[in-house]
Amino acid sequence: MIGKEGEGFIQAIDVLNGGRIAVGAMGVGMTGSCIKSSVEYSKVREAFGSKLSTYQALRFQIAEVATENEAAWQLVLHAADLRDRGLPHRKEAAMAKYFSSQVAMKAARMAVQFLGGYGYFRGSDAERMYRDAKLLEIGEGTNEVLKMIVAKELLADHISSKLLFLLLRNISTPSTDITITATSISTYGKVKIVCKGDGFCIGG
Ligand SMILES: Cc1cc2nc3c(=O)[nH]c(=O)nc-3n(C[C@H](O)[C@H](O)[C@H](O)COP(=O)(O)OP(=O)(O)OC[C@H]3O[C@@H](n4cnc5c(N)ncnc54)[C@H](O)[C@@H]3O)c2cc1C
């Protein structure tokens, strides 16, 4: 048996959260590769008497995608850092994955367009990345589902995942006494929950 009996759901959610950070990182790498292909090709290809790399319309696209990829990388690092420290990261993992995959899709579209006819050919790196980037928006939770998760956390119309995480952790591995003050249970306003080391929790 993997893990403890009765904790399958917790593990499934945990695996998904970790997977989303990994997909976010894949998006960052894929975007970097698309930028590299676009930059390299634009420096050698001449159209209308000039190198593609001299056209501002194309330079702006590279600048935009590279900037967005930096932002995606920071989101991935932040979510990974929370996970490493054993802190709640469901929202952050969802944000990292959906933003990074969106940027990867934009970058792949750019790479295909930069390479023109070559980018469209089956077998070209750009064509493969265009298809692969799309998977990042679908697998490990579609981006629509991830936005639902982010919105749910922000609108706090459910027990906050931070609180749920702490409660489940305390109940499954009772260790120390903890006191949680939560403001994100909209129905009840501010609540204080005290969990004893034996896993018993009381709220008020
Ligand atoms: C190449 C590839 C590899 C995969 N590998 C794996 C794997 O290794 N392991 C695994 O378990 N799965 C894998 N999957 C499956 C993948 O996780 C699912 O395809 C994905 O979760 C979407 O589920 P679905 O296809 O049933 O789409 P559906 O759930 O039918 O959704 C269809 C569309 O409707 C949207 N939608 C659904 N509900 C809502 C809503 N309430 N509001 C707004 N929009 C909504 C979705 O976002 C999506 O765009 C893989 C898929 C692909 C394409």
The ligand as an SDF file (V2000), in Angstrom:
LIG
                    3D

 53 58  0  0  0  0  0  0  0  0999 V2000
   -1.2790   14.0310  -24.3360 C   0  0  0  0  0  0  0  0  0  0  0  0
   -2.0780   13.7900  -23.0860 C   0  0  0  0  0  0  0  0  0  0  0  0
   -1.4820   13.0850  -22.0480 C   0  0  0  0  0  0  0  0  0  0  0  0
   -2.1950   12.8390  -20.8660 C   0  0  0  0  0  0  0  0  0  0  0  0
   -1.5930   12.1240  -19.8830 N   0  0  0  0  0  0  0  0  0  0  0  0
   -2.2820   11.8180  -18.7630 C   0  0  0  0  0  0  0  0  0  0  0  0
   -1.6820   11.0350  -17.7220 C   0  0  0  0  0  0  0  0  0  0  0  0
   -0.5150   10.6310  -17.8240 O   0  0  0  0  0  0  0  0  0  0  0  0
   -2.4030   10.7300  -16.6240 N   0  0  0  0  0  0  0  0  0  0  0  0
   -3.6980   11.1610  -16.4890 C   0  0  0  0  0  0  0  0  0  0  0  0
   -4.3300   10.8500  -15.4860 O   0  0  0  0  0  0  0  0  0  0  0  0
   -4.2910   11.9070  -17.4590 N   0  0  0  0  0  0  0  0  0  0  0  0
   -3.6310   12.2400  -18.5880 C   0  0  0  0  0  0  0  0  0  0  0  0
   -4.2300   12.9960  -19.5670 N   0  0  0  0  0  0  0  0  0  0  0  0
   -5.6450   13.3580  -19.3970 C   0  0  0  0  0  0  0  0  0  0  0  0
   -5.8380   14.7890  -19.0030 C   0  0  0  0  0  0  0  0  0  0  0  0
   -5.5020   14.9800  -17.6400 O   0  0  0  0  0  0  0  0  0  0  0  0
   -7.3000   15.1550  -19.2870 C   0  0  0  0  0  0  0  0  0  0  0  0
   -7.4730   15.1380  -20.6960 O   0  0  0  0  0  0  0  0  0  0  0  0
   -7.6450   16.5070  -18.7110 C   0  0  0  0  0  0  0  0  0  0  0  0
   -7.6740   16.4710  -17.3010 O   0  0  0  0  0  0  0  0  0  0  0  0
   -9.0070   17.0070  -19.2090 C   0  0  0  0  0  0  0  0  0  0  0  0
   -9.9850   16.0480  -18.9640 O   0  0  0  0  0  0  0  0  0  0  0  0
  -10.9650   15.6420  -20.1680 P   0  0  0  0  0  0  0  0  0  0  0  0
  -10.1350   15.2990  -21.3710 O   0  0  0  0  0  0  0  0  0  0  0  0
  -11.8870   14.6100  -19.6310 O   0  0  0  0  0  0  0  0  0  0  0  0
  -11.7350   16.9790  -20.5160 O   0  0  0  0  0  0  0  0  0  0  0  0
  -13.1430   17.4450  -19.9520 P   0  0  0  0  0  0  0  0  0  0  0  0
  -13.1640   17.3450  -18.4610 O   0  0  0  0  0  0  0  0  0  0  0  0
  -14.2260   16.7790  -20.7360 O   0  0  0  0  0  0  0  0  0  0  0  0
  -13.1100   18.9940  -20.3280 O   0  0  0  0  0  0  0  0  0  0  0  0
  -13.2870   19.4440  -21.6920 C   0  0  0  0  0  0  0  0  0  0  0  0
  -13.1530   20.9610  -21.7090 C   0  0  0  0  0  0  0  0  0  0  0  0
  -14.2090   21.5710  -20.9170 O   0  0  0  0  0  0  0  0  0  0  0  0
  -13.6300   22.4130  -19.9270 C   0  0  0  0  0  0  0  0  0  0  0  0
  -14.4290   22.3820  -18.7030 N   0  0  0  0  0  0  0  0  0  0  0  0
  -14.8340   21.2830  -18.0260 C   0  0  0  0  0  0  0  0  0  0  0  0
  -15.5290   21.6410  -16.9360 N   0  0  0  0  0  0  0  0  0  0  0  0
  -15.5850   23.0040  -16.9290 C   0  0  0  0  0  0  0  0  0  0  0  0
  -16.1830   23.9700  -16.0770 C   0  0  0  0  0  0  0  0  0  0  0  0
  -16.8480   23.6080  -14.9760 N   0  0  0  0  0  0  0  0  0  0  0  0
  -16.0370   25.2670  -16.3850 N   0  0  0  0  0  0  0  0  0  0  0  0
  -15.3460   25.6360  -17.4960 C   0  0  0  0  0  0  0  0  0  0  0  0
  -14.7540   24.7660  -18.3480 N   0  0  0  0  0  0  0  0  0  0  0  0
  -14.8740   23.4690  -18.0580 C   0  0  0  0  0  0  0  0  0  0  0  0
  -12.2370   21.8600  -19.6880 C   0  0  0  0  0  0  0  0  0  0  0  0
  -11.3930   22.8430  -19.1570 O   0  0  0  0  0  0  0  0  0  0  0  0
  -11.8320   21.4570  -21.0930 C   0  0  0  0  0  0  0  0  0  0  0  0
  -11.3700   22.5710  -21.8160 O   0  0  0  0  0  0  0  0  0  0  0  0
   -3.5340   13.3090  -20.7340 C   0  0  0  0  0  0  0  0  0  0  0  0
   -4.1220   14.0540  -21.7870 C   0  0  0  0  0  0  0  0  0  0  0  0
   -3.4090   14.3180  -22.9350 C   0  0  0  0  0  0  0  0  0  0  0  0
   -4.0600   15.1280  -24.0340 C   0  0  0  0  0  0  0  0  0  0  0  0
  1  2  1  0
  2  3  1  0
  2 52  2  0
  3  4  2  0
  4  5  1  0
  4 50  1  0
  5  6  2  0
  6  7  1  0
  6 13  1  0
  7  8  2  0
  7  9  1  0
  9 10  1  0
 10 11  2  0
 10 12  1  0
 12 13  2  0
 13 14  1  0
 14 15  1  0
 14 50  1  0
 15 16  1  0
 16 17  1  0
 16 18  1  0
 18 19  1  0
 18 20  1  0
 20 21  1  0
 20 22  1  0
 22 23  1  0
 23 24  1  0
 24 25  2  0
 24 26  1  0
 24 27  1  0
 27 28  1  0
 28 29  2  0
 28 30  1  0
 28 31  1  0
 31 32  1  0
 32 33  1  0
 33 34  1  0
 33 48  1  0
 34 35  1  0
 35 36  1  0
 35 46  1  0
 36 37  1  0
 36 45  1  0
 37 38  2  0
 38 39  1  0
 39 40  1  0
 39 45  2  0
 40 41  1  0
 40 42  2  0
 42 43  1  0
 43 44  2  0
 44 45  1  0
 46 47  1  0
 46 48  1  0
 48 49  1  0
 50 51  2  0
 51 52  1  0
 52 53  1  0
M  END
$$$$
